[in-house]
């Protein structure tokens, strides 16, 4: 039976009451968790993905009044434009664009063995996709004159070399540049543009790339982490996205929010010192 999760958060505490959001890659992983959290906080959400069965099931669970699913290949401009137009037609506008869809590509860390085809495919989904999402969100946000928020999913690889493949690293670093450039342009319209850069959490993308599942994946990530005693969960990432989308972050724009437990700023040679 379709239910609305928004009842779980008191009305006065809801951070996105009356807002409309599009979430690409919203049918699973970070996108799914964020869609659920957004609805809890009063938003109406358009879930955009190529995973039709998962997306349809999620929106049925969230309820037709709160969520709508649209098939969308983020590398196809017509698809992205249609999703944004659907949000406006179905829910009356667009306040939040979460460019979350992404792929890991081949788990190859050798430049000599990396293929041009994989490199271009990863850039197409992970960089061209957010470019199109940002473009078409701005297309409707600017004339609406009510501001807005655009958020991208980058990665720890945006700040640390050697953490991912060449293709993935290039795409995620370029996404930070896109974020900053779009923030510089769109700030005059009251539109904030930011991105989140998490370390690895147990999403289908990350577990598939590493080849570990569940507890084994989390143990492996904690073993190399700087911050011990706590493990990064998908819900932590969704909470960070909620923060950036809400008025709590009303003066934050052009920011790359690293969710890495300090990993990116730590000199590993400090490990020679024992407590």
C-alpha positions as CSV (number, residue, x, y, z in Angstrom):
1,X,0.0,0.0,0.0
2,X,1.3,3.4,-0.9
3,X,2.3,5.5,2.1
4,X,3.8,8.9,2.7
5,X,6.9,8.9,4.8
6,X,6.5,12.6,5.5
7,X,4.4,11.9,8.6
8,X,7.5,10.6,10.4
9,X,8.9,14.1,10.7
10,X,6.9,16.8,12.5
11,X,5.7,19.5,10.2
12,X,7.7,22.2,12.0
13,X,10.9,20.2,11.6
14,X,10.5,19.4,7.9
15,X,13.3,21.1,6.0
16,X,11.9,20.9,2.4
17,X,8.2,21.5,3.0
18,X,6.6,22.5,-0.4
19,X,9.8,22.0,-2.4
20,X,10.0,20.0,-5.7
21,X,13.1,18.0,-6.4
22,X,14.4,15.9,-9.3
23,X,16.9,13.1,-8.4
24,X,18.7,11.4,-11.2
25,X,19.9,7.9,-10.4
26,X,17.1,8.0,-7.8
27,X,16.0,4.4,-8.0
28,X,18.8,2.8,-5.9
29,X,21.7,3.6,-3.7
30,X,22.3,7.3,-2.7
31,X,19.5,8.5,-4.9
32,X,16.9,6.1,-3.4
33,X,17.9,7.0,0.2
34,X,17.8,10.7,-0.6
35,X,14.4,10.4,-2.3
36,X,13.0,8.8,0.9
37,X,14.6,11.4,3.1
38,X,13.4,14.3,0.9
39,X,9.8,13.0,1.1
40,X,10.0,12.7,4.8
41,X,11.0,16.4,4.9
42,X,8.0,17.4,2.9
43,X,9.4,17.5,-0.7
44,X,7.7,16.1,-3.8
45,X,10.2,14.1,-5.8
46,X,10.7,13.1,-9.4
47,X,12.8,10.0,-9.5
48,X,14.7,9.8,-12.8
49,X,16.6,6.6,-13.7
50,X,16.9,3.8,-16.2
51,X,16.0,1.2,-13.6
52,X,12.3,1.3,-14.3
53,X,11.1,-1.5,-12.1
54,X,13.0,-0.2,-9.0
55,X,12.0,3.4,-9.7
56,X,8.4,2.5,-10.2
57,X,8.3,0.4,-7.0
58,X,9.9,3.2,-4.9
59,X,7.5,5.9,-6.1
60,X,4.5,3.6,-5.5
61,X,5.7,3.1,-2.0
62,X,6.2,6.8,-1.4
63,X,2.8,7.6,-2.9
64,X,1.6,9.4,-6.0
65,X,1.1,12.7,-4.2
66,X,4.8,12.7,-3.2
67,X,6.7,11.0,-5.9
68,X,6.7,10.3,-9.6
69,X,9.0,8.1,-11.7
70,X,10.4,9.0,-15.2
71,X,12.7,6.9,-17.3
72,X,15.8,9.0,-18.0
73,X,19.2,8.3,-19.6
74,X,21.2,11.3,-18.3
75,X,23.5,11.2,-21.4
76,X,20.4,12.0,-23.6
77,X,19.5,15.7,-23.5
78,X,15.9,15.1,-24.5
79,X,15.5,12.7,-21.6
80,X,16.9,15.2,-19.1
81,X,14.9,18.1,-20.5
82,X,11.7,15.9,-20.3
83,X,12.3,15.0,-16.6
84,X,12.7,18.7,-15.7
85,X,9.5,19.6,-17.7
86,X,7.7,16.7,-16.0
87,X,8.6,18.1,-12.5
88,X,7.2,21.5,-13.5
89,X,4.0,20.0,-15.1
90,X,3.3,17.5,-12.3
91,X,4.3,19.4,-9.2
92,X,4.3,23.1,-10.3
93,X,8.0,23.9,-10.4
94,X,11.6,22.9,-9.6
95,X,13.5,23.9,-6.5
96,X,16.2,21.2,-6.2
97,X,18.1,19.3,-8.9
98,X,20.2,16.5,-7.5
99,X,22.5,15.3,-10.3
100,X,23.3,11.9,-8.7
101,X,23.3,9.4,-11.5
102,X,26.7,7.8,-12.1
103,X,28.7,4.7,-13.1
104,X,32.0,3.3,-11.9
105,X,33.2,2.0,-15.2
106,X,35.9,-0.6,-15.5
107,X,37.8,-1.3,-12.3
108,X,41.1,-0.6,-14.1
109,X,43.8,1.5,-12.5
110,X,46.3,1.1,-15.3
111,X,46.6,3.9,-17.9
112,X,48.1,1.4,-20.3
113,X,45.2,-0.9,-20.1
114,X,42.4,1.7,-19.9
115,X,40.2,1.9,-23.0
116,X,39.0,5.0,-24.8
117,X,35.5,3.5,-24.9
118,X,35.3,3.1,-21.1
119,X,36.8,6.5,-20.5
120,X,34.3,8.2,-22.8
121,X,31.3,6.3,-21.3
122,X,32.2,7.2,-17.7
123,X,32.6,10.9,-18.7
124,X,29.3,10.8,-20.6
125,X,27.3,9.6,-17.6
126,X,29.3,11.2,-14.7
127,X,30.0,14.5,-16.2
128,X,27.9,15.2,-19.3
129,X,24.9,14.0,-17.3
130,X,25.3,16.6,-14.5
131,X,26.1,19.2,-17.1
132,X,22.7,18.5,-18.8
133,X,20.9,18.4,-15.4
134,X,22.4,21.7,-14.4
135,X,21.6,23.3,-17.8
136,X,17.9,22.3,-17.8
137,X,17.4,23.0,-14.1
138,X,18.7,26.5,-14.7
139,X,16.4,26.7,-17.8
140,X,13.3,26.6,-15.5
141,X,14.8,28.0,-12.3
142,X,16.0,31.3,-13.7
143,X,12.8,32.5,-15.2
144,X,10.8,31.2,-12.3
145,X,12.6,33.8,-10.1
146,X,12.4,31.8,-6.9
147,X,16.0,30.7,-6.6
148,X,16.9,27.0,-6.3
149,X,19.5,24.5,-5.5
150,X,21.6,22.2,-7.7
151,X,23.6,19.5,-6.2
152,X,26.0,17.0,-7.8
153,X,27.4,13.7,-6.5
154,X,31.2,13.8,-6.8
155,X,33.6,11.6,-5.0
156,X,36.6,11.4,-2.7
157,X,38.5,10.9,-6.0
158,X,37.9,14.6,-6.6
159,X,40.4,15.4,-3.9
160,X,42.7,12.3,-3.7
161,X,44.6,10.7,-6.5
162,X,44.9,6.9,-6.8
163,X,41.5,6.3,-5.3
164,X,39.7,5.3,-8.5
165,X,40.2,4.7,-12.2
166,X,41.5,7.5,-14.4
167,X,38.1,7.9,-16.1
168,X,36.2,8.1,-12.8
169,X,38.8,10.5,-11.2
170,X,38.7,12.8,-14.2
171,X,34.9,12.9,-14.3
172,X,34.5,13.6,-10.6
173,X,37.2,16.3,-10.6
174,X,35.7,18.0,-13.6
175,X,32.3,17.9,-11.8
176,X,33.8,20.1,-9.1
177,X,34.8,22.6,-11.7
178,X,31.4,22.5,-13.3
179,X,29.9,23.1,-9.8
180,X,32.1,26.1,-9.2
181,X,31.5,27.6,-12.6
182,X,27.8,27.1,-12.4
183,X,27.7,28.7,-8.9
184,X,29.6,31.7,-10.3
185,X,27.1,32.2,-13.1
186,X,23.8,31.3,-11.3
187,X,24.4,33.1,-8.0
188,X,23.0,36.3,-9.4
189,X,19.7,34.4,-9.8
190,X,19.7,33.2,-6.2
191,X,20.5,29.6,-7.3
192,X,23.0,27.7,-5.2
193,X,25.2,25.0,-6.8
194,X,27.2,22.5,-4.6
195,X,28.4,19.0,-4.7
196,X,29.0,16.2,-2.2
197,X,32.2,14.0,-2.3
198,X,31.8,10.9,-0.2
199,X,34.3,8.2,0.4
200,X,33.0,4.7,-0.4
201,X,29.7,3.6,1.1
202,X,27.9,0.3,0.4
203,X,26.0,1.4,-2.7
204,X,25.5,-1.0,-5.7
205,X,28.0,1.1,-7.6
206,X,30.7,0.9,-5.0
207,X,30.3,-2.7,-3.9
208,X,30.3,-3.8,-7.6
209,X,33.5,-1.8,-8.3
210,X,35.3,-3.2,-5.3
211,X,33.9,-6.7,-5.5
212,X,32.9,-6.9,-1.8
213,X,29.4,-6.9,-0.2
214,X,27.9,-5.9,3.1
215,X,30.0,-6.3,6.2
216,X,33.1,-7.3,4.2
217,X,32.9,-4.1,2.2
218,X,32.5,-1.9,5.3
219,X,35.3,-3.6,7.1
220,X,37.6,-3.1,4.2
221,X,36.7,0.6,4.0
222,X,37.2,1.2,7.7
223,X,40.6,-0.6,7.6
224,X,41.9,2.1,5.3
225,X,39.9,5.0,6.8
226,X,41.3,7.8,8.9
227,X,38.3,8.1,11.2
228,X,37.9,4.9,13.1
229,X,34.9,3.6,15.0
230,X,32.4,4.9,12.5
231,X,31.5,3.7,9.1
232,X,30.2,5.9,6.2
233,X,26.6,4.9,5.4
234,X,24.4,5.8,2.5
235,X,22.1,7.6,5.0
236,X,25.0,9.9,6.0
237,X,25.4,11.0,2.4
238,X,21.6,11.6,2.0
239,X,21.7,13.7,5.2
240,X,24.5,15.8,3.7
241,X,22.5,16.3,0.5
242,X,19.4,17.3,2.6
243,X,21.6,19.9,4.4
244,X,22.8,21.4,1.2
245,X,19.2,21.4,-0.3
246,X,17.7,23.1,2.8
247,X,17.7,26.6,4.2
248,X,20.3,25.4,6.7
249,X,22.8,25.9,3.8
250,X,21.2,29.1,2.5
251,X,24.5,30.9,2.0
252,X,26.6,27.9,0.8
253,X,27.4,27.8,-2.9
254,X,30.3,26.6,-5.0
255,X,31.2,24.2,-2.3
256,X,32.5,20.6,-2.5
257,X,31.4,18.9,0.7
258,X,33.8,16.1,1.4
259,X,32.4,13.2,3.5
260,X,35.6,11.3,4.0
261,X,36.3,11.3,7.8
262,X,39.4,13.5,7.1
263,X,41.0,11.0,4.8
264,X,41.8,13.6,2.1
265,X,43.7,15.9,4.4
266,X,45.8,13.4,6.4
267,X,49.5,12.7,5.8
268,X,49.7,8.9,6.2
269,X,53.3,9.2,7.5
270,X,51.7,10.2,10.8
271,X,51.1,6.5,11.2
272,X,54.7,6.1,12.4
273,X,53.7,7.7,15.7
274,X,52.0,5.4,18.2
275,X,49.6,6.5,20.9
